[in-house]
Amino acid sequence: MKNEIIIKPATKEDVPLILSFIKKIAEYEKLLHEVTATEEILRESLFGNKPSAEVIFAYADTKPVAYAIYFYNFSTFIGKKGLYLEDLFVLPEFRGEGIGKKMLLYLINKAAKENCGRMEWAVLDWNESAINFYKSLGAKPMDEWTIFRMDESAIQKVLSR
């Protein structure tokens, strides 16, 4: 018998769990060396005076088996906010059970209730199973766009010129 899957928002007490899931997705994406987040940083960023993002967990009975981090952005073209999915990660032993889809549908419903004009996320180009999954739901890759990033050192370098 499959476990009952419950999705619920994270609380401040979940910060150690959030960090552990961040490390798990980073390891999966071969980017663990880039994780500099700490419990203190996450506590302030997610549950401080001006939260930057929100987190949900999927539980199989009482075991956390998946998480998602998202935040709201804004589209000038449509004049509405959008929901940006930063991370969606399901523990490997729970993949293929529909948990990722349930998490994504939860967020799609949230975006609709919040009157978001769109929902977006990035996928590593080698993650074919995720790409195929998202396409099966009707998501379209934005091939004509290139993501640019400045990390903290690049920001400081520009400011010191």
C-alpha positions, -999 to +999 in steps of 0.1 A: +000+000+000+013+035-009+018+060+018-006+089+021+011+120+008+004+153+027+018+186+015+022+214+040+041+247+044+074+246+063+077+264+096+107+280+113+113+247+132+119+231+098+150+251+090+174+222+096+153+200+074+152+227+047+190+229+047+193+191+045+170+191+014+190+219-002+221+198+003+204+168-012+193+186-044+227+202-047+243+168-044+219+154-071+227+184-094+265+179-087+266+214-071+271+206-034+303+226-035+282+258-042+260+255-011+269+283+014+235+285+030+234+280+068+205+275+092+210+311+104+208+325+068+178+304+060+160+313+092+164+350+084+157+347+046+127+324+049+111+334+083+125+369+091+108+402+088+108+402+050+107+365+038+123+360+004+107+327-004+084+300+009+089+263+013+066+233+012+072+197+022+055+165+011+052+139+038+047+102+033+029+095+066+053+115+089+085+112+068+094+143+047+101+129+012+101+160-010+104+198-008+099+228-030+111+264-026+093+292-045+089+329-045+070+355-064+084+376-093+068+401-116+063+403-154+062+437-168+048+423-201+016+409-185+016+433-155+011+405-130+032+386-104+044+351-112+054+322-092+090+311-096+099+276-085+135+276-073+137+239-062+116+208-064+132+177-051+119+142-043+140+117-024+152+091-049+135+062-032+101+080-035+104+089-072+079+075-096+051+076-071+035+109-083+049+130-054+067+155-077+035+159-098+014+164-066+039+191-054+038+208-088+000+207-089-001+222-054+020+251-066+000+255-098-032+258-077-014+283-055-004+303-086-040+303-099-054+313-065-028+342-062-038+354-098-003+348-111+002+354-148+027+326-151+048+301-134+084+295-142+115+274-132+148+264-146+159+228-153+195+216-159+198+206-195+210+171-186+180+163-165+159+147-192+135+129-169+125+163-153+123+180-187+101+152-201+079+154-170+074+191-172+067+189-210+041+162-203+022+188-181+023+214-209+053+234-197+074+249-226+111+254-225+122+290-232+150+281-256+154+316-268+164+329-234+198+326-217+200+329-179+226+353-166+239+353-130+262+374-109+273+359-077+283+379-046+320+382-057+309+395-092+286+420-075+314+432-053+338+434-082+315+457-101+309+479-071+347+483-065+354+496-100 
